[in-house]
């Protein structure tokens, strides 16, 4: 199940569980839509993959054992381990390569 990380790893903006602008890569790296579109250009700075909108976990338990009440979001904030110079290098290298060809 997705960890539902609480923040953008680049700008540190809060991304609560119902945030429509949360984006994730296949490793669940989490960024806001603004950073993905305007800084990262759909290139995950951690793995080089692309992004998709993060699904929204229902707040209510519509089924037993489901929903935020049973599976709360992660609380550990994360930040990039790469410098902005390293991020820009990878983004420039991959931004024109479609994610399915990386």
Phi and psi restraints in degrees (range 20) as a CNS / XPLOR table:
assign (resid 1 and name C) (resid 2 and name N)
       (resid 2 and name CA) (resid 2 and name C) 1.0 -62.7 20.0 2
assign (resid 2 and name N) (resid 2 and name CA)
       (resid 2 and name C) (resid 3 and name N) 1.0 143.2 20.0 2
assign (resid 2 and name C) (resid 3 and name N)
       (resid 3 and name CA) (resid 3 and name C) 1.0 -75.4 20.0 2
assign (resid 3 and name N) (resid 3 and name CA)
       (resid 3 and name C) (resid 4 and name N) 1.0 -20.1 20.0 2
assign (resid 3 and name C) (resid 4 and name N)
       (resid 4 and name CA) (resid 4 and name C) 1.0 50.8 20.0 2
assign (resid 4 and name N) (resid 4 and name CA)
       (resid 4 and name C) (resid 5 and name N) 1.0 64.6 20.0 2
assign (resid 4 and name C) (resid 5 and name N)
       (resid 5 and name CA) (resid 5 and name C) 1.0 -62.2 20.0 2
assign (resid 5 and name N) (resid 5 and name CA)
       (resid 5 and name C) (resid 6 and name N) 1.0 146.4 20.0 2
assign (resid 5 and name C) (resid 6 and name N)
       (resid 6 and name CA) (resid 6 and name C) 1.0 -84.4 20.0 2
assign (resid 6 and name N) (resid 6 and name CA)
       (resid 6 and name C) (resid 7 and name N) 1.0 -4.4 20.0 2
assign (resid 6 and name C) (resid 7 and name N)
       (resid 7 and name CA) (resid 7 and name C) 1.0 -152.6 20.0 2
assign (resid 7 and name N) (resid 7 and name CA)
       (resid 7 and name C) (resid 8 and name N) 1.0 162.8 20.0 2
assign (resid 7 and name C) (resid 8 and name N)
       (resid 8 and name CA) (resid 8 and name C) 1.0 -74.8 20.0 2
assign (resid 8 and name N) (resid 8 and name CA)
       (resid 8 and name C) (resid 9 and name N) 1.0 129.9 20.0 2
assign (resid 8 and name C) (resid 9 and name N)
       (resid 9 and name CA) (resid 9 and name C) 1.0 -71.8 20.0 2
assign (resid 9 and name N) (resid 9 and name CA)
       (resid 9 and name C) (resid 10 and name N) 1.0 -12.0 20.0 2
assign (resid 9 and name C) (resid 10 and name N)
       (resid 10 and name CA) (resid 10 and name C) 1.0 -100.1 20.0 2
assign (resid 10 and name N) (resid 10 and name CA)
       (resid 10 and name C) (resid 11 and name N) 1.0 -57.6 20.0 2
assign (resid 10 and name C) (resid 11 and name N)
       (resid 11 and name CA) (resid 11 and name C) 1.0 -98.8 20.0 2
assign (resid 11 and name N) (resid 11 and name CA)
       (resid 11 and name C) (resid 12 and name N) 1.0 -6.2 20.0 2
assign (resid 11 and name C) (resid 12 and name N)
       (resid 12 and name CA) (resid 12 and name C) 1.0 67.7 20.0 2
assign (resid 12 and name N) (resid 12 and name CA)
       (resid 12 and name C) (resid 13 and name N) 1.0 17.2 20.0 2
assign (resid 12 and name C) (resid 13 and name N)
       (resid 13 and name CA) (resid 13 and name C) 1.0 -65.4 20.0 2
assign (resid 13 and name N) (resid 13 and name CA)
       (resid 13 and name C) (resid 14 and name N) 1.0 145.2 20.0 2
assign (resid 13 and name C) (resid 14 and name N)
       (resid 14 and name CA) (resid 14 and name C) 1.0 -66.4 20.0 2
assign (resid 14 and name N) (resid 14 and name CA)
       (resid 14 and name C) (resid 15 and name N) 1.0 137.8 20.0 2
assign (resid 14 and name C) (resid 15 and name N)
       (resid 15 and name CA) (resid 15 and name C) 1.0 -129.7 20.0 2
assign (resid 15 and name N) (resid 15 and name CA)
       (resid 15 and name C) (resid 16 and name N) 1.0 83.1 20.0 2
assign (resid 15 and name C) (resid 16 and name N)
       (resid 16 and name CA) (resid 16 and name C) 1.0 -63.2 20.0 2
assign (resid 16 and name N) (resid 16 and name CA)
       (resid 16 and name C) (resid 17 and name N) 1.0 166.9 20.0 2
assign (resid 16 and name C) (resid 17 and name N)
       (resid 17 and name CA) (resid 17 and name C) 1.0 -52.6 20.0 2
assign (resid 17 and name N) (resid 17 and name CA)
       (resid 17 and name C) (resid 18 and name N) 1.0 -32.6 20.0 2
assign (resid 17 and name C) (resid 18 and name N)
       (resid 18 and name CA) (resid 18 and name C) 1.0 -96.7 20.0 2
assign (resid 18 and name N) (resid 18 and name CA)
       (resid 18 and name C) (resid 19 and name N) 1.0 14.9 20.0 2
assign (resid 18 and name C) (resid 19 and name N)
       (resid 19 and name CA) (resid 19 and name C) 1.0 -65.6 20.0 2
assign (resid 19 and name N) (resid 19 and name CA)
       (resid 19 and name C) (resid 20 and name N) 1.0 118.0 20.0 2
assign (resid 19 and name C) (resid 20 and name N)
       (resid 20 and name CA) (resid 20 and name C) 1.0 -74.4 20.0 2
assign (resid 20 and name N) (resid 20 and name CA)
       (resid 20 and name C) (resid 21 and name N) 1.0 -13.2 20.0 2
assign (resid 20 and name C) (resid 21 and name N)
       (resid 21 and name CA) (resid 21 and name C) 1.0 -102.3 20.0 2
assign (resid 21 and name N) (resid 21 and name CA)
       (resid 21 and name C) (resid 22 and name N) 1.0 13.0 20.0 2
assign (resid 21 and name C) (resid 22 and name N)
       (resid 22 and name CA) (resid 22 and name C) 1.0 -79.7 20.0 2
assign (resid 22 and name N) (resid 22 and name CA)
       (resid 22 and name C) (resid 23 and name N) 1.0 136.3 20.0 2
assign (resid 22 and name C) (resid 23 and name N)
       (resid 23 and name CA) (resid 23 and name C) 1.0 -125.4 20.0 2
assign (resid 23 and name N) (resid 23 and name CA)
       (resid 23 and name C) (resid 24 and name N) 1.0 143.7 20.0 2
assign (resid 23 and name C) (resid 24 and name N)
       (resid 24 and name CA) (resid 24 and name C) 1.0 -132.2 20.0 2
assign (resid 24 and name N) (resid 24 and name CA)
       (resid 24 and name C) (resid 25 and name N) 1.0 155.2 20.0 2
assign (resid 24 and name C) (resid 25 and name N)
       (resid 25 and name CA) (resid 25 and name C) 1.0 -101.3 20.0 2
assign (resid 25 and name N) (resid 25 and name CA)
       (resid 25 and name C) (resid 26 and name N) 1.0 -174.8 20.0 2
assign (resid 25 and name C) (resid 26 and name N)
       (resid 26 and name CA) (resid 26 and name C) 1.0 -66.4 20.0 2
assign (resid 26 and name N) (resid 26 and name CA)
       (resid 26 and name C) (resid 27 and name N) 1.0 -19.7 20.0 2
assign (resid 26 and name C) (resid 27 and name N)
       (resid 27 and name CA) (resid 27 and name C) 1.0 -95.7 20.0 2
assign (resid 27 and name N) (resid 27 and name CA)
       (resid 27 and name C) (resid 28 and name N) 1.0 8.9 20.0 2
assign (resid 27 and name C) (resid 28 and name N)
       (resid 28 and name CA) (resid 28 and name C) 1.0 71.5 20.0 2
assign (resid 28 and name N) (resid 28 and name CA)
       (resid 28 and name C) (resid 29 and name N) 1.0 15.2 20.0 2
assign (resid 28 and name C) (resid 29 and name N)
       (resid 29 and name CA) (resid 29 and name C) 1.0 -58.0 20.0 2
assign (resid 29 and name N) (resid 29 and name CA)
       (resid 29 and name C) (resid 30 and name N) 1.0 137.2 20.0 2
assign (resid 29 and name C) (resid 30 and name N)
       (resid 30 and name CA) (resid 30 and name C) 1.0 -122.8 20.0 2
assign (resid 30 and name N) (resid 30 and name CA)
       (resid 30 and name C) (resid 31 and name N) 1.0 128.7 20.0 2
assign (resid 30 and name C) (resid 31 and name N)
       (resid 31 and name CA) (resid 31 and name C) 1.0 -141.0 20.0 2
assign (resid 31 and name N) (resid 31 and name CA)
       (resid 31 and name C) (resid 32 and name N) 1.0 160.2 20.0 2
assign (resid 31 and name C) (resid 32 and name N)
       (resid 32 and name CA) (resid 32 and name C) 1.0 -82.0 20.0 2
assign (resid 32 and name N) (resid 32 and name CA)
       (resid 32 and name C) (resid 33 and name N) 1.0 158.1 20.0 2
assign (resid 32 and name C) (resid 33 and name N)
       (resid 33 and name CA) (resid 33 and name C) 1.0 -60.1 20.0 2
assign (resid 33 and name N) (resid 33 and name CA)
       (resid 33 and name C) (resid 34 and name N) 1.0 -37.2 20.0 2
assign (resid 33 and name C) (resid 34 and name N)
       (resid 34 and name CA) (resid 34 and name C) 1.0 -61.6 20.0 2
assign (resid 34 and name N) (resid 34 and name CA)
       (resid 34 and name C) (resid 35 and name N) 1.0 -46.5 20.0 2
assign (resid 34 and name C) (resid 35 and name N)
       (resid 35 and name CA) (resid 35 and name C) 1.0 -65.7 20.0 2
assign (resid 35 and name N) (resid 35 and name CA)
       (resid 35 and name C) (resid 36 and name N) 1.0 -41.0 20.0 2
assign (resid 35 and name C) (resid 36 and name N)
       (resid 36 and name CA) (resid 36 and name C) 1.0 -62.0 20.0 2
assign (resid 36 and name N) (resid 36 and name CA)
       (resid 36 and name C) (resid 37 and name N) 1.0 -43.5 20.0 2
assign (resid 36 and name C) (resid 37 and name N)
       (resid 37 and name CA) (resid 37 and name C) 1.0 -79.3 20.0 2
assign (resid 37 and name N) (resid 37 and name CA)
       (resid 37 and name C) (resid 38 and name N) 1.0 -42.4 20.0 2
assign (resid 37 and name C) (resid 38 and name N)
       (resid 38 and name CA) (resid 38 and name C) 1.0 -100.6 20.0 2
assign (resid 38 and name N) (resid 38 and name CA)
       (resid 38 and name C) (resid 39 and name N) 1.0 -20.5 20.0 2
assign (resid 38 and name C) (resid 39 and name N)
       (resid 39 and name CA) (resid 39 and name C) 1.0 -114.2 20.0 2
assign (resid 39 and name N) (resid 39 and name CA)
       (resid 39 and name C) (resid 40 and name N) 1.0 -45.3 20.0 2
assign (resid 39 and name C) (resid 40 and name N)
       (resid 40 and name CA) (resid 40 and name C) 1.0 -91.7 20.0 2
assign (resid 40 and name N) (resid 40 and name CA)
       (resid 40 and name C) (resid 41 and name N) 1.0 -16.8 20.0 2
assign (resid 40 and name C) (resid 41 and name N)
       (resid 41 and name CA) (resid 41 and name C) 1.0 49.4 20.0 2
assign (resid 41 and name N) (resid 41 and name CA)
       (resid 41 and name C) (resid 42 and name N) 1.0 45.9 20.0 2
assign (resid 41 and name C) (resid 42 and name N)
       (resid 42 and name CA) (resid 42 and name C) 1.0 64.6 20.0 2
assign (resid 42 and name N) (resid 42 and name CA)
       (resid 42 and name C) (resid 43 and name N) 1.0 28.1 20.0 2
assign (resid 42 and name C) (resid 43 and name N)
       (resid 43 and name CA) (resid 43 and name C) 1.0 -117.5 20.0 2
assign (resid 43 and name N) (resid 43 and name CA)
       (resid 43 and name C) (resid 44 and name N) 1.0 116.1 20.0 2
assign (resid 43 and name C) (resid 44 and name N)
       (resid 44 and name CA) (resid 44 and name C) 1.0 -68.4 20.0 2
assign (resid 44 and name N) (resid 44 and name CA)
       (resid 44 and name C) (resid 45 and name N) 1.0 124.0 20.0 2
assign (resid 44 and name C) (resid 45 and name N)
       (resid 45 and name CA) (resid 45 and name C) 1.0 -72.1 20.0 2
assign (resid 45 and name N) (resid 45 and name CA)
       (resid 45 and name C) (resid 46 and name N) 1.0 -10.2 20.0 2
assign (resid 45 and name C) (resid 46 and name N)
       (resid 46 and name CA) (resid 46 and name C) 1.0 -93.3 20.0 2
assign (resid 46 and name N) (resid 46 and name CA)
       (resid 46 and name C) (resid 47 and name N) 1.0 -39.0 20.0 2
assign (resid 46 and name C) (resid 47 and name N)
       (resid 47 and name CA) (resid 47 and name C) 1.0 -125.0 20.0 2
assign (resid 47 and name N) (resid 47 and name CA)
       (resid 47 and name C) (resid 48 and name N) 1.0 -12.7 20.0 2
assign (resid 47 and name C) (resid 48 and name N)
       (resid 48 and name CA) (resid 48 and name C) 1.0 87.0 20.0 2
assign (resid 48 and name N) (resid 48 and name CA)
       (resid 48 and name C) (resid 49 and name N) 1.0 -1.7 20.0 2
assign (resid 48 and name C) (resid 49 and name N)
       (resid 49 and name CA) (resid 49 and name C) 1.0 -80.2 20.0 2
assign (resid 49 and name N) (resid 49 and name CA)
       (resid 49 and name C) (resid 50 and name N) 1.0 -177.8 20.0 2
assign (resid 49 and name C) (resid 50 and name N)
       (resid 50 and name CA) (resid 50 and name C) 1.0 -97.4 20.0 2
assign (resid 50 and name N) (resid 50 and name CA)
       (resid 50 and name C) (resid 51 and name N) 1.0 -177.3 20.0 2
assign (resid 50 and name C) (resid 51 and name N)
       (resid 51 and name CA) (resid 51 and name C) 1.0 -121.5 20.0 2
assign (resid 51 and name N) (resid 51 and name CA)
       (resid 51 and name C) (resid 52 and name N) 1.0 158.2 20.0 2
assign (resid 51 and name C) (resid 52 and name N)
       (resid 52 and name CA) (resid 52 and name C) 1.0 -137.9 20.0 2
assign (resid 52 and name N) (resid 52 and name CA)
       (resid 52 and name C) (resid 53 and name N) 1.0 155.5 20.0 2
assign (resid 52 and name C) (resid 53 and name N)
       (resid 53 and name CA) (resid 53 and name C) 1.0 -58.6 20.0 2
assign (resid 53 and name N) (resid 53 and name CA)
       (resid 53 and name C) (resid 54 and name N) 1.0 138.5 20.0 2
assign (resid 53 and name C) (resid 54 and name N)
       (resid 54 and name CA) (resid 54 and name C) 1.0 -76.1 20.0 2
assign (resid 54 and name N) (resid 54 and name CA)
       (resid 54 and name C) (resid 55 and name N) 1.0 130.8 20.0 2
assign (resid 54 and name C) (resid 55 and name N)
       (resid 55 and name CA) (resid 55 and name C) 1.0 -62.2 20.0 2
assign (resid 55 and name N) (resid 55 and name CA)
       (resid 55 and name C) (resid 56 and name N) 1.0 152.6 20.0 2
assign (resid 55 and name C) (resid 56 and name N)
       (resid 56 and name CA) (resid 56 and name C) 1.0 -99.7 20.0 2
assign (resid 56 and name N) (resid 56 and name CA)
       (resid 56 and name C) (resid 57 and name N) 1.0 121.1 20.0 2
assign (resid 56 and name C) (resid 57 and name N)
       (resid 57 and name CA) (resid 57 and name C) 1.0 -78.1 20.0 2
assign (resid 57 and name N) (resid 57 and name CA)
       (resid 57 and name C) (resid 58 and name N) 1.0 130.8 20.0 2
assign (resid 57 and name C) (resid 58 and name N)
       (resid 58 and name CA) (resid 58 and name C) 1.0 -58.3 20.0 2
assign (resid 58 and name N) (resid 58 and name CA)
       (resid 58 and name C) (resid 59 and name N) 1.0 136.4 20.0 2
assign (resid 58 and name C) (resid 59 and name N)
       (resid 59 and name CA) (resid 59 and name C) 1.0 -70.2 20.0 2
assign (resid 59 and name N) (resid 59 and name CA)
       (resid 59 and name C) (resid 60 and name N) 1.0 -34.9 20.0 2
assign (resid 59 and name C) (resid 60 and name N)
       (resid 60 and name CA) (resid 60 and name C) 1.0 -91.4 20.0 2
assign (resid 60 and name N) (resid 60 and name CA)
       (resid 60 and name C) (resid 61 and name N) 1.0 146.2 20.0 2
assign (resid 60 and name C) (resid 61 and name N)
       (resid 61 and name CA) (resid 61 and name C) 1.0 -84.3 20.0 2
assign (resid 61 and name N) (resid 61 and name CA)
       (resid 61 and name C) (resid 62 and name N) 1.0 88.3 20.0 2
assign (resid 61 and name C) (resid 62 and name N)
       (resid 62 and name CA) (resid 62 and name C) 1.0 -70.7 20.0 2
assign (resid 62 and name N) (resid 62 and name CA)
       (resid 62 and name C) (resid 63 and name N) 1.0 -23.5 20.0 2
assign (resid 62 and name C) (resid 63 and name N)
       (resid 63 and name CA) (resid 63 and name C) 1.0 -128.8 20.0 2
assign (resid 63 and name N) (resid 63 and name CA)
       (resid 63 and name C) (resid 64 and name N) 1.0 149.5 20.0 2
assign (resid 63 and name C) (resid 64 and name N)
       (resid 64 and name CA) (resid 64 and name C) 1.0 -54.9 20.0 2
assign (resid 64 and name N) (resid 64 and name CA)
       (resid 64 and name C) (resid 65 and name N) 1.0 130.9 20.0 2
assign (resid 64 and name C) (resid 65 and name N)
       (resid 65 and name CA) (resid 65 and name C) 1.0 81.5 20.0 2
assign (resid 65 and name N) (resid 65 and name CA)
       (resid 65 and name C) (resid 66 and name N) 1.0 8.2 20.0 2
assign (resid 65 and name C) (resid 66 and name N)
       (resid 66 and name CA) (resid 66 and name C) 1.0 -115.6 20.0 2
assign (resid 66 and name N) (resid 66 and name CA)
       (resid 66 and name C) (resid 67 and name N) 1.0 173.9 20.0 2
assign (resid 66 and name C) (resid 67 and name N)
       (resid 67 and name CA) (resid 67 and name C) 1.0 87.4 20.0 2
assign (resid 67 and name N) (resid 67 and name CA)
       (resid 67 and name C) (resid 68 and name N) 1.0 170.3 20.0 2
assign (resid 67 and name C) (resid 68 and name N)
       (resid 68 and name CA) (resid 68 and name C) 1.0 -60.8 20.0 2
assign (resid 68 and name N) (resid 68 and name CA)
       (resid 68 and name C) (resid 69 and name N) 1.0 -30.1 20.0 2
assign (resid 68 and name C) (resid 69 and name N)
       (resid 69 and name CA) (resid 69 and name C) 1.0 -62.5 20.0 2
assign (resid 69 and name N) (resid 69 and name CA)
       (resid 69 and name C) (resid 70 and name N) 1.0 -32.7 20.0 2
assign (resid 69 and name C) (resid 70 and name N)
       (resid 70 and name CA) (resid 70 and name C) 1.0 -97.1 20.0 2
assign (resid 70 and name N) (resid 70 and name CA)
       (resid 70 and name C) (resid 71 and name N) 1.0 -30.5 20.0 2
assign (resid 70 and name C) (resid 71 and name N)
       (resid 71 and name CA) (resid 71 and name C) 1.0 -128.7 20.0 2
assign (resid 71 and name N) (resid 71 and name CA)
       (resid 71 and name C) (resid 72 and name N) 1.0 79.2 20.0 2
assign (resid 71 and name C) (resid 72 and name N)
       (resid 72 and name CA) (resid 72 and name C) 1.0 -67.9 20.0 2
assign (resid 72 and name N) (resid 72 and name CA)
       (resid 72 and name C) (resid 73 and name N) 1.0 161.2 20.0 2
assign (resid 72 and name C) (resid 73 and name N)
       (resid 73 and name CA) (resid 73 and name C) 1.0 -69.0 20.0 2
assign (resid 73 and name N) (resid 73 and name CA)
       (resid 73 and name C) (resid 74 and name N) 1.0 159.2 20.0 2
assign (resid 73 and name C) (resid 74 and name N)
       (resid 74 and name CA) (resid 74 and name C) 1.0 -65.3 20.0 2
assign (resid 74 and name N) (resid 74 and name CA)
       (resid 74 and name C) (resid 75 and name N) 1.0 150.9 20.0 2
assign (resid 74 and name C) (resid 75 and name N)
       (resid 75 and name CA) (resid 75 and name C) 1.0 -112.6 20.0 2
assign (resid 75 and name N) (resid 75 and name CA)
       (resid 75 and name C) (resid 76 and name N) 1.0 -12.6 20.0 2
assign (resid 75 and name C) (resid 76 and name N)
       (resid 76 and name CA) (resid 76 and name C) 1.0 -77.5 20.0 2
assign (resid 76 and name N) (resid 76 and name CA)
       (resid 76 and name C) (resid 77 and name N) 1.0 118.6 20.0 2
assign (resid 76 and name C) (resid 77 and name N)
       (resid 77 and name CA) (resid 77 and name C) 1.0 -77.0 20.0 2
assign (resid 77 and name N) (resid 77 and name CA)
       (resid 77 and name C) (resid 78 and name N) 1.0 145.1 20.0 2
assign (resid 77 and name C) (resid 78 and name N)
       (resid 78 and name CA) (resid 78 and name C) 1.0 -123.5 20.0 2
assign (resid 78 and name N) (resid 78 and name CA)
       (resid 78 and name C) (resid 79 and name N) 1.0 155.3 20.0 2
assign (resid 78 and name C) (resid 79 and name N)
       (resid 79 and name CA) (resid 79 and name C) 1.0 -141.6 20.0 2
assign (resid 79 and name N) (resid 79 and name CA)
       (resid 79 and name C) (resid 80 and name N) 1.0 160.0 20.0 2
assign (resid 79 and name C) (resid 80 and name N)
       (resid 80 and name CA) (resid 80 and name C) 1.0 -62.1 20.0 2
assign (resid 80 and name N) (resid 80 and name CA)
       (resid 80 and name C) (resid 81 and name N) 1.0 146.4 20.0 2
assign (resid 80 and name C) (resid 81 and name N)
       (resid 81 and name CA) (resid 81 and name C) 1.0 -100.7 20.0 2
assign (resid 81 and name N) (resid 81 and name CA)
       (resid 81 and name C) (resid 82 and name N) 1.0 3.8 20.0 2
assign (resid 81 and name C) (resid 82 and name N)
       (resid 82 and name CA) (resid 82 and name C) 1.0 -109.4 20.0 2
assign (resid 82 and name N) (resid 82 and name CA)
       (resid 82 and name C) (resid 83 and name N) 1.0 150.0 20.0 2
assign (resid 82 and name C) (resid 83 and name N)
       (resid 83 and name CA) (resid 83 and name C) 1.0 -73.8 20.0 2
assign (resid 83 and name N) (resid 83 and name CA)
       (resid 83 and name C) (resid 84 and name N) 1.0 160.5 20.0 2
assign (resid 83 and name C) (resid 84 and name N)
       (resid 84 and name CA) (resid 84 and name C) 1.0 -62.0 20.0 2
assign (resid 84 and name N) (resid 84 and name CA)
       (resid 84 and name C) (resid 85 and name N) 1.0 -31.0 20.0 2
assign (resid 84 and name C) (resid 85 and name N)
       (resid 85 and name CA) (resid 85 and name C) 1.0 -62.9 20.0 2
assign (resid 85 and name N) (resid 85 and name CA)
       (resid 85 and name C) (resid 86 and name N) 1.0 -46.1 20.0 2
assign (resid 85 and name C) (resid 86 and name N)
       (resid 86 and name CA) (resid 86 and name C) 1.0 -64.5 20.0 2
assign (resid 86 and name N) (resid 86 and name CA)
       (resid 86 and name C) (resid 87 and name N) 1.0 -38.7 20.0 2
assign (resid 86 and name C) (resid 87 and name N)
       (resid 87 and name CA) (resid 87 and name C) 1.0 -62.8 20.0 2
assign (resid 87 and name N) (resid 87 and name CA)
       (resid 87 and name C) (resid 88 and name N) 1.0 -48.8 20.0 2
assign (resid 87 and name C) (resid 88 and name N)
       (resid 88 and name CA) (resid 88 and name C) 1.0 -60.0 20.0 2
assign (resid 88 and name N) (resid 88 and name CA)
       (resid 88 and name C) (resid 89 and name N) 1.0 -40.3 20.0 2
assign (resid 88 and name C) (resid 89 and name N)
       (resid 89 and name CA) (resid 89 and name C) 1.0 -59.7 20.0 2
assign (resid 89 and name N) (resid 89 and name CA)
       (resid 89 and name C) (resid 90 and name N) 1.0 -48.0 20.0 2
assign (resid 89 and name C) (resid 90 and name N)
       (resid 90 and name CA) (resid 90 and name C) 1.0 -66.3 20.0 2
assign (resid 90 and name N) (resid 90 and name CA)
       (resid 90 and name C) (resid 91 and name N) 1.0 -42.6 20.0 2
assign (resid 90 and name C) (resid 91 and name N)
       (resid 91 and name CA) (resid 91 and name C) 1.0 -60.7 20.0 2
assign (resid 91 and name N) (resid 91 and name CA)
       (resid 91 and name C) (resid 92 and name N) 1.0 -45.5 20.0 2
assign (resid 91 and name C) (resid 92 and name N)
       (resid 92 and name CA) (resid 92 and name C) 1.0 -63.5 20.0 2
assign (resid 92 and name N) (resid 92 and name CA)
       (resid 92 and name C) (resid 93 and name N) 1.0 -35.5 20.0 2
assign (resid 92 and name C) (resid 93 and name N)
       (resid 93 and name CA) (resid 93 and name C) 1.0 -69.2 20.0 2
assign (resid 93 and name N) (resid 93 and name CA)
       (resid 93 and name C) (resid 94 and name N) 1.0 -35.9 20.0 2
assign (resid 93 and name C) (resid 94 and name N)
       (resid 94 and name CA) (resid 94 and name C) 1.0 -111.9 20.0 2
assign (resid 94 and name N) (resid 94 and name CA)
       (resid 94 and name C) (resid 95 and name N) 1.0 -9.7 20.0 2
assign (resid 94 and name C) (resid 95 and name N)
       (resid 95 and name CA) (resid 95 and name C) 1.0 -61.5 20.0 2
assign (resid 95 and name N) (resid 95 and name CA)
       (resid 95 and name C) (resid 96 and name N) 1.0 -26.9 20.0 2
assign (resid 95 and name C) (resid 96 and name N)
       (resid 96 and name CA) (resid 96 and name C) 1.0 -98.3 20.0 2
assign (resid 96 and name N) (resid 96 and name CA)
       (resid 96 and name C) (resid 97 and name N) 1.0 4.4 20.0 2
assign (resid 96 and name C) (resid 97 and name N)
       (resid 97 and name CA) (resid 97 and name C) 1.0 -98.8 20.0 2
assign (resid 97 and name N) (resid 97 and name CA)
       (resid 97 and name C) (resid 98 and name N) 1.0 119.7 20.0 2
assign (resid 97 and name C) (resid 98 and name N)
       (resid 98 and name CA) (resid 98 and name C) 1.0 -57.6 20.0 2
assign (resid 98 and name N) (resid 98 and name CA)
       (resid 98 and name C) (resid 99 and name N) 1.0 143.9 20.0 2
assign (resid 98 and name C) (resid 99 and name N)
       (resid 99 and name CA) (resid 99 and name C) 1.0 -52.3 20.0 2
assign (resid 99 and name N) (resid 99 and name CA)
       (resid 99 and name C) (resid 100 and name N) 1.0 -35.0 20.0 2
assign (resid 99 and name C) (resid 100 and name N)
       (resid 100 and name CA) (resid 100 and name C) 1.0 -74.8 20.0 2
assign (resid 100 and name N) (resid 100 and name CA)
       (resid 100 and name C) (resid 101 and name N) 1.0 -3.3 20.0 2
assign (resid 100 and name C) (resid 101 and name N)
       (resid 101 and name CA) (resid 101 and name C) 1.0 -113.7 20.0 2
assign (resid 101 and name N) (resid 101 and name CA)
       (resid 101 and name C) (resid 102 and name N) 1.0 5.7 20.0 2
